[in-house]
Amino acid sequence: MEAVVYLNGERVDYADARVSVEDRGFQFGDGLYEVVRVYGGRFFYLNRHLKRLQKGAEEIYMELDFGLDRLRDVCKKAVVESGFKDASVYIQVTRGVAPRQHAFPEKSSCTWVVIVRQAKPQPDEFYENGVKVITVPDERWTRCNIKTVQLIANCIAKEKAKRAGAYEAVFHRGGIVTEGSSSNLFIVKDRKLFTHPANNLILHGITRSVVLEIAEKLGFDVVEEAFSLDRLFDADEAFVTGTMTEVMPIVKVDGKMIGDGVPGEMTRDIMREFRKLTETVDE
């Protein structure tokens, strides 16, 4: 089975899943999305993802007319029907179908999609040896805290990383580091953990929030503040986080070695605690 697809609450064959040519998600990128990980049949912080989806909808004046309880039920049903114990659940919601005009339609019903696929974990050697990343100017809009489907700037950055043989592209605005094209970024310096504050310039990542909780549990000093490219290059350790990325150590940035060129001690501690959570969390 390639995937289980639900469209507007009804299961459809993958090949038959269709949306209107006048869906605002298609014409304007007027929509939101979430990606949720399932480990061993257990959802990893599904409720946090749904809470962020609701918050994003409020930010763009979109009413989730189908209801989050129904969406939650469909996600769980789709995972069971898929038979995948380790899965990724993609959720997308648009403002729906209306004649094309920039102003929001007075009346429309959301188009909402749930797609469940078998998860494809990152290679073990990435976690063991670390990965390299590149830096690119952050050319996105300034509401990056809203998880919209408008991702072309992210896609261009990811393509640049791919062409450079790198795992990820790290954004910076005028030399100030923000986050990755599909991840949040952390650095370690002098046994302190640094990450960009959760404001409008970054996505408030679910995995990011989990890592901050882990760091507090481990007694690490955590500083949420913006930092420069120079501080990134001078870091003792660095890693990126995300739903499918999990906690990924970085050993090179723009060809410059980070620390000793191997995943650092604090990064490994966080990775270990994160993995424990994937074996227990179910919400």
C-alpha positions as CSV (number, residue, x, y, z in Angstrom):
1,M,0.0,0.0,0.0
2,E,1.5,3.4,-1.1
3,A,-0.7,5.6,1.1
4,V,-4.0,6.0,2.8
5,V,-5.8,9.2,1.8
6,Y,-8.8,11.0,3.4
7,L,-10.3,13.9,1.5
8,N,-12.8,16.0,3.4
9,G,-13.3,13.3,5.9
10,E,-13.9,10.5,3.4
11,R,-11.4,7.8,2.4
12,V,-10.5,7.8,-1.3
13,D,-8.1,5.9,-3.4
14,Y,-4.8,7.7,-3.9
15,A,-5.2,7.8,-7.7
16,D,-8.7,9.2,-7.4
17,A,-7.9,12.0,-4.9
18,R,-8.8,15.3,-6.6
19,V,-9.4,19.0,-5.6
20,S,-11.0,21.8,-7.6
21,V,-9.0,23.9,-10.0
22,E,-10.4,26.9,-8.0
23,D,-9.3,25.7,-4.6
24,R,-7.6,28.6,-2.9
25,G,-4.7,26.4,-1.8
26,F,-4.0,25.7,-5.5
27,Q,-4.4,29.3,-6.7
28,F,-3.0,31.3,-3.7
29,G,-1.2,28.9,-1.4
30,D,-4.1,29.8,1.0
31,G,-3.6,26.9,3.4
32,L,-1.8,25.3,6.3
33,Y,-0.2,22.0,6.9
34,E,1.2,19.7,9.6
35,V,3.4,16.6,9.5
36,V,3.0,14.2,12.4
37,R,5.2,11.2,13.2
38,V,3.9,7.9,14.4
39,Y,6.2,5.5,16.2
40,G,5.1,1.9,16.9
41,G,1.5,2.9,16.2
42,R,1.8,5.8,18.7
43,F,1.3,9.4,17.7
44,F,4.1,11.7,18.7
45,Y,2.5,14.8,20.1
46,L,-0.4,14.9,17.8
47,N,-2.3,17.3,20.1
48,R,0.5,19.9,19.9
49,H,0.4,19.7,16.1
50,L,-3.3,20.3,16.1
51,K,-3.0,23.1,18.5
52,R,-0.5,24.8,16.2
53,L,-2.8,24.2,13.2
54,Q,-5.6,26.0,15.1
55,K,-3.3,28.9,16.0
56,G,-2.2,29.2,12.4
57,A,-5.9,29.2,11.2
58,E,-6.6,32.0,13.6
59,E,-3.7,34.0,12.3
60,I,-5.0,33.8,8.7
61,Y,-8.7,34.2,9.6
62,M,-9.6,30.7,8.6
63,E,-12.3,28.8,10.4
64,L,-11.6,25.1,10.6
65,D,-15.2,24.2,10.0
66,F,-14.7,20.4,10.1
67,G,-13.5,20.5,13.7
68,L,-10.2,19.4,15.2
69,D,-11.9,16.4,17.0
70,R,-13.0,15.1,13.7
71,L,-9.6,15.7,12.2
72,R,-7.9,13.8,15.1
73,D,-10.3,10.9,14.6
74,V,-9.6,10.7,10.9
75,C,-5.8,10.8,11.5
76,K,-6.0,7.9,14.0
77,K,-8.4,5.9,11.7
78,A,-6.1,6.4,8.7
79,V,-3.1,5.2,10.6
80,V,-4.9,2.0,11.7
81,E,-6.1,1.3,8.2
82,S,-2.7,1.8,6.8
83,G,-1.2,-0.9,8.9
84,F,2.0,1.1,9.2
85,K,3.5,1.0,12.7
86,D,6.0,3.8,11.8
87,A,4.3,6.4,9.7
88,S,4.2,10.0,8.7
89,V,0.8,11.8,8.7
90,Y,0.5,14.7,6.4
91,I,-2.4,17.1,7.1
92,Q,-3.3,20.0,4.8
93,V,-6.2,22.4,5.1
94,T,-7.1,25.1,2.6
95,R,-9.8,27.8,2.6
96,G,-11.6,25.8,0.0
97,V,-13.2,26.5,-3.4
98,A,-14.3,30.0,-4.5
99,P,-14.0,32.1,-7.7
100,R,-10.5,33.6,-7.9
101,Q,-10.2,36.9,-6.1
102,H,-7.6,38.0,-3.6
103,A,-10.0,38.9,-0.7
104,F,-11.2,36.0,1.3
105,P,-14.6,34.6,0.2
106,E,-17.5,35.4,2.4
107,K,-18.6,31.7,2.3
108,S,-16.5,28.7,1.6
109,S,-15.8,25.3,3.1
110,C,-12.3,24.1,4.0
111,T,-10.7,21.5,1.8
112,W,-8.8,19.1,4.2
113,V,-6.6,16.2,3.4
114,V,-4.9,13.5,5.5
115,I,-2.3,11.3,3.9
116,V,-0.6,8.5,5.8
117,R,2.6,6.9,4.4
118,Q,5.1,4.6,5.9
119,A,7.9,6.6,7.6
120,K,11.3,6.7,5.9
121,P,13.8,7.3,8.7
122,Q,17.0,9.1,8.1
123,P,20.1,6.8,7.6
124,D,21.7,5.7,10.8
125,E,25.1,7.0,9.7
126,F,23.7,10.6,9.6
127,Y,23.0,10.4,13.3
128,E,26.2,8.6,14.1
129,N,28.6,10.8,12.0
130,G,26.7,14.0,11.6
131,V,25.8,15.9,8.4
132,K,26.9,19.0,6.6
133,V,24.8,22.1,5.9
134,I,25.1,25.3,3.9
135,T,23.9,28.8,4.7
136,V,21.6,30.8,2.4
137,P,19.9,34.3,2.7
138,D,16.5,34.1,4.2
139,E,14.2,35.3,1.5
140,R,10.9,34.2,3.0
141,W,8.2,36.5,4.3
142,T,8.2,37.7,7.9
143,R,5.4,35.4,9.2
144,C,7.4,32.2,9.4
145,N,5.6,31.3,12.6
146,I,2.6,30.4,10.5
147,K,2.9,26.9,8.9
148,T,1.5,27.8,5.5
149,V,1.8,25.8,2.3
150,Q,3.6,28.8,0.7
151,L,7.0,27.1,0.7
152,I,8.8,28.0,-2.6
153,A,11.6,29.9,-0.8
154,N,12.1,26.9,1.4
155,C,12.1,24.6,-1.6
156,I,14.7,26.7,-3.4
157,A,16.9,26.6,-0.3
158,K,16.5,22.9,0.0
159,E,17.4,22.5,-3.7
160,K,20.6,24.5,-3.2
161,A,21.5,22.2,-0.3
162,K,20.8,19.2,-2.4
163,R,23.0,20.5,-5.3
164,A,25.8,21.3,-2.8
165,G,25.6,17.7,-1.4
166,A,24.4,19.0,2.0
167,Y,21.7,17.8,4.2
168,E,20.1,21.2,4.9
169,A,20.2,24.9,4.1
170,V,20.3,27.2,7.1
171,F,18.7,30.6,6.7
172,H,20.2,33.9,7.8
173,R,18.8,37.5,7.6
174,G,21.6,40.0,7.2
175,G,24.0,37.6,8.9
176,I,21.6,36.6,11.8
177,V,20.8,32.9,11.7
178,T,17.1,32.0,11.9
179,E,16.4,28.3,11.1
180,G,16.7,25.6,8.5
181,S,14.6,25.3,5.3
182,S,12.6,22.5,7.1
183,S,14.1,22.5,10.5
184,N,15.0,24.5,13.6
185,L,18.6,25.1,14.5
186,F,20.5,24.8,17.8
187,I,24.1,25.5,18.7
188,V,26.2,24.7,21.8
189,K,28.9,27.0,23.0
190,D,30.7,26.6,26.4
191,R,28.1,24.1,27.5
192,K,25.2,26.5,26.8
193,L,22.5,25.7,24.3
194,F,21.4,28.5,22.0
195,T,18.5,28.8,19.6
196,H,16.6,31.6,17.9
197,P,13.7,32.9,19.9
198,A,10.2,31.7,18.9
199,N,9.0,34.9,17.2
200,N,7.6,35.6,13.7
201,L,10.9,34.8,12.0
202,I,10.9,31.1,12.7
203,L,8.5,28.2,12.8
204,H,7.6,27.3,16.4
205,G,8.7,23.7,15.8
206,I,7.1,20.8,17.8
207,T,10.4,19.0,17.9
208,R,12.1,22.2,18.9
209,S,9.8,22.5,21.9
210,V,10.4,18.9,22.9
211,V,14.2,19.5,22.7
212,L,13.9,22.5,25.0
213,E,12.0,20.4,27.5
214,I,14.7,17.7,27.3
215,A,17.4,20.3,27.8
216,E,15.6,21.6,30.9
217,K,15.3,18.0,32.2
218,L,19.0,17.5,31.7
219,G,19.9,20.7,33.5
220,F,21.4,22.4,30.5
221,D,21.6,26.2,30.3
222,V,19.4,27.3,27.5
223,V,19.4,30.7,25.8
224,E,16.8,31.7,23.3
225,E,18.4,34.6,21.4
226,A,19.4,35.4,17.9
227,F,23.0,34.7,17.0
228,S,25.2,35.5,14.0
229,L,26.8,33.4,11.3
230,D,30.2,33.9,13.0
231,R,28.8,32.4,16.2
232,L,27.4,29.4,14.2
233,F,30.8,28.8,12.6
234,D,32.5,29.1,16.1
235,A,30.0,26.7,17.8
236,D,31.3,23.7,19.8
237,E,28.3,21.7,18.6
238,A,25.3,22.2,16.3
239,F,22.2,20.3,15.3
240,V,18.8,20.7,13.6
241,T,15.5,19.4,14.7
242,G,12.2,18.5,12.9
243,T,9.4,15.9,12.8
244,M,11.2,13.7,10.2
245,T,14.7,15.0,11.0
246,E,14.3,14.3,14.7
247,V,17.6,15.5,16.3
248,M,20.3,15.7,13.6
249,P,23.9,16.6,14.5
250,I,25.8,19.0,12.2
251,V,29.6,18.6,11.7
252,K,30.2,21.1,8.9
253,V,28.7,24.4,7.9
254,D,29.7,25.9,4.5
255,G,32.6,23.5,4.6
256,K,33.8,24.7,8.0
257,M,34.2,22.1,10.7
258,I,32.0,22.5,13.8
259,G,33.8,21.6,17.0
260,D,35.9,18.5,16.6
261,G,34.0,17.5,13.5
262,V,31.9,14.8,15.2
263,P,28.5,14.9,17.0
264,G,29.1,16.5,20.4
265,E,28.3,15.3,23.9
266,M,25.4,17.5,24.6
267,T,23.9,16.7,21.2
268,R,24.2,13.0,21.9
269,D,22.6,13.4,25.3
270,I,19.6,15.2,23.7
271,M,19.4,12.6,20.9
272,R,19.3,9.8,23.5
273,E,16.5,11.3,25.5
274,F,14.6,12.2,22.4
275,R,14.7,8.6,21.3
276,K,13.4,7.4,24.6
277,L,10.4,9.7,24.1
278,T,9.6,8.1,20.7
279,E,9.2,4.8,22.5
280,T,6.7,6.1,25.1
281,V,4.8,9.2,24.0
282,D,1.3,8.6,22.7
283,E,-0.8,11.7,22.4
